Amino acid sequence: MTSHQQAPEPQSPSSTPASRQPPPRRERRYEPGEERGDGRFPRGLALRLFVYVVAGHLLAGFLFLLFELGGGK
């Protein structure tokens, strides 16, 4: 063999497929609509509720501004 080519390294017994450890288990993912524990809302529901509340207040503020500006005496 030349200096550019290397012989394949022999596999050790610990690197064979039969002796590999299974990958560690990931954290459990919550199903949509399932409580996250401690009685908390599901994340998607809490985010949607927050967005709807903010959007509702912005709409109410806009309508209030329209009535204030348009209701001159």
C-alpha distances in whole Angstrom, upper triangle without the diagonal:
4,7,8,6,7,8,12,14,17,20,23,26,28,26,27,29,32,32,32,35,38,38,41,44,46,49,52,52,56,57,60,63,62,64,61,63,66,68,66,66,63,61,62,65,66,64,66,69,69,68,71,73,72,73,76,77,76,78,81,81,81,84,86,85,87,90,90,90,92,95,97,100
4,5,6,8,10,14,16,19,22,25,28,30,27,29,31,34,34,34,37,39,39,42,45,46,49,52,53,56,58,60,63,63,64,61,63,66,68,66,66,63,61,61,65,66,64,66,69,68,67,71,73,71,72,75,76,75,77,80,80,80,83,85,84,85,89,89,89,91,93,95,99
4,6,7,10,14,15,19,22,24,28,29,26,28,31,34,33,33,36,38,37,40,43,44,48,50,51,55,56,58,62,61,62,59,61,64,66,64,64,61,59,60,63,64,62,64,67,66,65,69,71,69,70,73,74,73,75,78,78,78,81,83,82,83,87,87,87,89,91,93,97
4,7,10,13,15,18,21,24,27,28,25,27,29,32,32,31,34,36,36,38,41,42,45,48,49,52,54,55,59,58,60,57,59,62,64,62,62,58,56,57,60,61,59,61,64,63,62,66,68,66,67,70,71,70,72,75,75,75,78,80,79,80,83,84,83,85,88,90,94
4,7,9,12,15,18,21,24,25,23,24,26,29,29,29,32,34,34,37,40,41,44,47,47,51,52,54,58,57,58,56,58,61,63,61,61,57,56,56,60,60,58,60,64,63,62,65,68,66,67,70,71,70,72,75,75,75,78,80,79,80,84,84,84,86,89,90,94
4,6,8,12,15,17,21,22,20,21,23,26,26,26,29,31,31,34,37,38,42,45,45,49,51,53,56,55,56,54,56,59,61,59,59,56,54,55,58,59,57,59,63,62,61,65,67,66,66,70,71,70,72,75,75,75,78,79,79,80,83,84,84,86,88,90,94
4,6,9,12,15,18,20,18,19,21,24,24,24,27,30,30,33,36,38,42,44,45,49,50,53,56,55,56,54,55,58,60,59,59,56,54,55,59,59,58,60,63,63,62,65,67,67,67,70,72,71,73,76,76,76,79,81,80,82,85,85,85,87,90,92,95
4,6,9,12,15,17,14,15,17,20,20,20,24,26,26,30,33,34,38,40,42,45,47,49,52,51,53,50,52,55,57,56,56,53,51,52,55,56,55,57,60,60,59,62,64,64,64,68,69,68,70,73,73,73,76,78,78,79,82,83,83,85,87,89,93
4,6,9,12,14,12,13,16,19,18,18,21,24,25,28,31,33,36,39,40,44,46,48,52,50,51,49,50,53,55,54,54,51,50,51,55,55,54,56,59,59,59,62,64,63,64,67,68,68,70,72,73,73,76,78,77,79,82,83,83,85,87,89,93
4,6,9,12,10,11,14,16,16,17,20,23,24,27,30,33,36,38,40,44,45,48,51,50,51,49,50,53,55,54,54,52,50,51,55,56,55,57,60,60,60,63,64,64,65,68,69,69,71,74,74,74,77,79,79,80,83,84,84,86,88,91,94
4,6,8,6,7,11,13,12,13,16,19,20,24,27,29,33,35,37,40,42,45,48,46,48,45,46,49,52,51,51,48,47,48,52,52,52,54,57,57,57,60,62,61,62,65,66,66,68,71,71,72,74,76,76,78,80,81,82,83,86,88,92
4,5,6,7,11,12,11,12,15,18,20,22,26,28,32,34,36,40,42,45,48,46,47,44,45,48,50,50,51,48,47,48,52,52,52,54,56,56,57,60,61,61,63,65,67,67,69,71,71,72,75,76,77,78,81,82,82,84,86,89,92
4,6,6,9,9,8,10,13,16,18,21,24,27,31,33,35,39,40,44,46,44,45,43,44,47,49,49,49,47,46,48,51,51,51,53,56,56,57,59,61,61,62,65,66,66,68,71,71,72,75,76,77,78,81,82,82,84,86,89,92
4,6,8,9,6,7,10,13,15,18,21,24,27,30,32,35,37,41,43,41,42,40,40,43,46,45,46,43,43,44,47,48,48,50,52,53,53,56,58,58,59,62,63,63,65,67,68,69,71,73,73,75,77,78,79,81,83,85,89
4,6,8,7,7,10,13,14,17,21,23,27,29,31,34,36,39,42,40,42,39,40,43,45,45,45,42,42,43,46,47,46,48,51,51,52,54,56,56,57,60,61,61,63,66,66,67,69,71,72,73,76,76,77,79,81,83,87
4,6,6,7,10,13,15,18,21,24,27,29,31,35,36,39,42,41,42,40,41,44,46,45,46,43,42,44,47,48,47,49,52,52,53,55,57,57,58,61,62,63,64,67,67,68,70,72,73,74,77,78,78,80,82,85,88
4,6,5,9,10,13,16,19,21,25,26,28,32,33,36,39,37,39,37,38,41,43,43,43,40,40,41,44,45,44,46,49,49,50,52,54,55,55,58,60,60,61,64,65,65,68,70,70,71,74,75,76,77,79,82,86
4,6,9,10,13,16,19,22,25,27,29,32,33,37,39,38,39,37,38,41,43,43,43,41,40,42,44,46,46,47,50,51,51,54,56,56,57,59,61,61,63,65,66,67,69,71,72,73,75,77,78,79,81,84,87
4,6,9,12,15,18,21,24,26,28,32,33,37,40,37,38,36,37,40,42,42,43,40,40,41,44,45,45,47,50,50,51,53,55,55,57,59,61,61,63,65,66,67,69,71,71,73,75,76,77,79,81,83,87
4,6,9,12,15,18,21,23,25,29,31,34,37,35,36,33,34,37,40,39,40,37,37,38,41,42,42,44,46,47,47,50,52,52,53,56,57,57,59,61,62,63,65,67,68,69,72,73,73,75,77,80,83
4,6,9,11,15,18,20,23,26,28,31,34,32,33,30,31,34,36,36,37,34,34,35,38,39,39,41,44,44,45,47,49,49,51,53,54,55,57,59,60,61,63,65,65,67,69,70,71,73,75,77,81
4,6,9,12,15,17,19,23,24,28,30,28,29,27,28,31,33,33,33,31,31,32,35,36,36,38,40,41,42,44,46,46,48,50,51,52,54,56,57,58,60,62,62,64,66,67,68,70,72,74,78
4,6,9,12,15,17,20,22,25,28,26,27,25,26,29,31,30,31,28,28,29,32,33,33,35,37,38,39,41,43,43,44,47,48,49,51,53,54,55,57,58,59,61,63,64,65,67,68,71,74
4,6,10,12,15,18,21,24,26,24,25,22,23,26,28,27,28,26,25,27,30,31,31,33,35,36,37,39,41,41,43,45,46,47,49,51,52,53,55,56,57,59,61,62,63,65,67,69,72
4,7,9,11,15,17,20,23,20,21,19,20,23,25,24,25,23,23,24,27,28,28,30,32,33,34,36,38,39,40,42,44,44,46,48,49,50,52,54,55,57,59,60,61,62,64,67,70
4,6,8,12,15,18,20,18,19,16,18,21,23,22,22,20,19,21,24,24,25,27,29,29,31,33,34,35,36,39,40,41,43,45,46,47,49,50,51,53,55,56,57,59,60,63,66
4,6,9,13,16,18,15,15,13,14,17,19,18,19,16,16,18,21,21,22,24,26,27,28,30,32,32,34,36,37,38,40,42,43,44,46,48,49,51,52,53,55,56,58,61,64
4,6,9,13,15,12,13,11,12,16,17,16,17,14,15,17,19,20,21,23,24,25,27,29,30,31,33,35,36,37,39,41,42,43,45,46,48,49,51,52,54,55,57,60,63
4,6,9,12,10,11,10,12,16,16,15,15,12,12,13,16,17,18,19,21,23,24,26,27,28,30,31,33,34,36,37,39,40,42,43,45,46,48,49,51,52,54,56,60
4,6,8,6,8,7,10,14,14,12,12,9,10,11,13,14,16,17,19,20,22,23,25,26,27,29,31,32,33,35,37,38,39,41,43,44,46,47,49,50,51,54,57
4,6,5,9,9,12,16,15,14,12,9,11,11,12,15,16,17,18,20,21,22,24,26,27,28,31,32,33,34,36,37,39,40,42,43,45,46,48,49,50,53,57
4,6,9,10,13,16,15,13,11,7,9,8,9,12,13,13,15,17,18,19,21,23,23,25,27,28,29,31,33,34,35,37,39,40,41,43,44,45,47,50,53
4,7,9,12,15,12,11,8,6,9,8,8,11,13,12,13,16,17,18,20,22,23,23,26,27,28,29,32,33,34,35,37,38,40,41,43,44,45,48,51
4,6,9,12,10,10,8,6,9,10,10,12,14,15,16,18,20,20,22,24,25,26,28,30,31,32,34,36,37,38,40,41,42,44,46,47,48,51,54
4,6,8,6,6,6,5,9,11,10,11,14,15,15,17,19,20,21,23,25,25,27,29,30,31,33,35,36,37,39,41,42,43,45,46,47,50,53
4,7,7,6,7,6,8,11,11,11,14,16,16,17,20,21,22,23,25,26,28,30,31,32,34,36,37,38,40,42,43,44,46,47,48,51,54
4,5,6,8,9,11,14,14,14,17,19,18,20,22,24,24,26,28,29,30,32,34,34,36,38,39,40,42,44,45,46,48,49,50,53,56
4,6,9,11,13,16,16,14,18,20,19,20,23,24,23,26,28,28,29,32,33,34,35,38,39,39,41,43,44,45,47,49,49,52,55
4,7,9,12,15,13,12,16,18,16,18,21,21,21,23,26,26,27,29,31,31,33,35,36,37,39,41,41,42,45,46,47,50,52
4,7,8,11,10,9,12,14,13,14,17,18,18,20,23,23,24,26,28,28,30,32,33,34,36,38,39,40,42,44,44,47,50
4,6,8,7,6,10,11,10,12,15,15,16,18,20,20,22,24,25,26,28,30,31,32,34,36,37,38,40,41,42,45,48
4,6,5,6,9,10,11,12,15,16,17,19,20,21,23,25,26,27,29,31,32,33,35,36,38,39,41,42,43,46,49
4,5,5,6,9,10,11,12,14,15,17,18,20,21,23,24,26,27,29,30,32,33,35,36,38,39,41,42,45,48
4,6,5,6,9,10,11,12,14,16,16,18,20,21,22,24,26,27,28,30,32,33,35,36,38,39,40,43,46
4,5,5,6,9,10,10,12,14,15,16,18,20,21,22,24,26,27,28,30,31,33,34,36,37,38,41,44
4,6,5,6,9,10,11,12,14,15,17,18,20,21,23,24,26,27,29,30,32,33,35,36,37,40,43
4,5,5,6,9,10,11,12,14,16,17,18,20,21,23,24,26,27,29,31,32,33,35,36,39,42
4,5,5,6,9,10,10,12,14,15,16,18,20,21,22,24,26,27,29,30,32,33,34,37,40
4,5,5,6,9,10,10,12,14,15,16,18,20,21,22,24,26,27,28,30,31,32,35,38
4,6,5,6,9,10,11,12,14,15,17,18,20,21,23,25,26,27,29,30,31,34,37
4,6,5,6,8,10,11,12,14,15,16,18,20,21,23,24,26,27,28,30,33,36
4,6,5,6,9,10,10,12,14,15,16,18,20,21,22,24,26,27,28,31,34
4,6,5,6,9,10,11,12,14,15,16,18,20,21,22,24,26,27,30,32
4,5,5,6,9,10,11,12,14,15,17,19,20,21,23,24,26,28,31
4,5,5,6,9,10,11,12,14,15,17,19,20,21,22,24,27,30
4,5,5,6,9,10,11,12,14,15,17,18,20,21,22,25,28
4,5,5,6,9,10,10,12,14,15,16,18,20,21,23,26
4,5,5,6,9,10,11,12,14,15,16,18,20,22,26
4,5,5,6,9,10,11,13,14,15,16,18,21,24
4,5,5,6,9,10,11,12,14,15,16,19,22
4,5,5,6,9,10,10,12,14,15,18,21
4,5,5,6,9,10,11,12,14,17,20
4,5,5,6,9,10,10,12,15,18
4,5,5,6,9,10,10,13,16
4,5,5,6,8,10,12,15
4,5,5,6,8,11,14
4,6,5,6,9,12
4,6,5,7,11
4,6,7,10
4,6,9
4,6
4
